[in-house]
């Protein structure tokens, strides 16, 4: 028996293929941002694109984040389909007015008469020793803004399919790439394909508890599930993939089955998106719960620099395992 | 330049339309019939009229919180404008935007803007599209002396100059950022000087003189259309009323100052010129004003009588797809 080998690629290459394919396919698509053209992106995601498509389609911008987002808003409202890069999600603080008050609201404020097909690509996440202004996970802040979609892929396969969908979507999408994921490998078909925004993926089926996660933390959740399995606990791991719109159905279906939930994310726990997931379950499925929902997230501090402090800050698989055990009934006779 | 009489008339009509629309709107706001707050353009009409007379229907425009005048000068229709101010379904934005977000994309008018300095980066994007399409469209970008201190204005000017985009930046310097005098919010008297930092032309014009504005814009628009890049035009003008509404009371400025600017009223001055030059008699301009006034009354009547938005439309147009699939929670 032979099986067709599915091509392997890393997350960065998957992003690059999505960009390349969409710029090639649709003359209205262009990529703009700081160092995206000549330098091929701070993380190499736009490698080869300037050479392939030229400076009108792959555009180096001044270091002017408000200008970059505003340019995308104006270009989109007049018919183009911009993909713009904010190098680190931390820098969204510099251009928040354009994101919050212009990009997200223009369609609604104009009574539906504007179309804003903008993708804001950005990077999140700690673990690379770049301290408080280059390491945050600020997705909760963005999910709180009606008008935006927020996508956080965890695998190379999802990164490609979700980015293509985001570019083809007629709404503003903030597409958040975790910087620790760029080198992870996975199956990535060479041809273009789309994955629907707003649909979660069950990464690992299980019966005893549900772990809801997204972005890099999905991999910690899967590792935690392996450990739990060794203790005879079968965890179901859900990767939300898109936070807004949220796939409530997949989460609730799992809760109906397992009756126990851990929500794990890298962002600061207080005010994090995990609270939204927990609230959803409390509102819609509290009668199914056999234990309180437990959240795992970072402590309430900026991301520290010193590796020993940063590692202490980062949520990890051990904390997910501990959280899972807290949801389980005390074993008698153990 | 020799300006044909029909262009002169057109300039007057644009100014009168703005004045009549705004004064009536302000009264309706003071009476509580129009909800919320209106930032009125009265006194500054020559700027919008002089600039927009050089624009085509498919040219773009970004505006400010004081945006009615820009939309009217770009060709906006009174009925959907008043309907929007009243919060009616027949409004330009179906009652979702109101005064501060009034827009008509069919006219290239990319919206009034509630954020001071919000518009200029958007004008850069529109001009980017224009350059890509190569059909000679331009983007006019209105902002005030107050906004000229926002970083976005500088980012936008730099980007427009860098990429030689067809933007005409128009600073409406009405001497006050809300209630703070220009000399208390910036050191230069002429915002146009800042153009030099971006290697583009910067010109100061008398914003109470519609012909001066028109001539300066004509040149800037011609440069932009032909690929010559952006310019900055600063129009010295004046807001007759306070930041909001029609009250002229002025603890922050003297009555004398207001009177001096009113003595140079752009509409009155221009109609005297047209009468003297035999283009339009004073009786004819009075008749024009009466016609516009009855058009205003008709549009207000239309807006008052038109239906309120259906509450079911509340969640429409947050996203492109139906609201049900776009909301997060179940």
Interface residues (C-beta under 8 A of the other chain):
Chain A: X56 X61 X62 X64 X66 X67 X69 X70 X71 X72 X73 X74 X75 X76 X77 X78 X79 X80 X82 X97 X98 X101 X102 X106 X107 X108 X109 X110 X111 X112 X113 X114 X115 X143 X146 X147 X149 X169 X170 X171 X198 X244 X245 X246 X248 X249 X252 X276 X280 X283 X284
Chain B: X60 X62 X91 X92 X93 X94 X95 X96 X97 X101 X103 X105 X108 X110 X111 X113 X114 X115 X118 X120 X121 X122 X123 X124 X125 X126 X127 X128 X129 X130 X132 X139 X151 X152 X155 X156 X158 X159 X162 X316 X317 X318 X319 X320 X321 X325 X326 X327 X328 X329 X330
